[in-house]
């Protein structure tokens, strides 16, 4: 049921996007919906657009990092995580707690 509701939300967001195209909020919500239903490539396609248009928006950078975590581009992921870790905003404390073990995990992955 959650996937159906998420896809319904995505259709509503697509309708809003048709009306208010250059909205980072709507596009970030679309990315989150795609990620929530496991459509990582679709989410990353939207994040690429967001990253080009709104490259100083922390929520875009966070979504970009989340998408990269599901790709094979480890060095880009590591760079993006470093960028996100340097932000001084309301997201930072939550992100830092989630990424507490990232450096250790990244090191282990690099050696494998």
Buried (B, 14 or more C-beta within 10 A) or exposed (E): EEEEEBBEBBEEBEEBBEEEEEBBEBBBBBBBBBBBBEBBEBBBBBBEEBBEEBEEBBBBBBBBBBBBBBEEBEEEBBEBBEEBBEBEEEBBEEBEEEBEEBEEEBEEEEEE
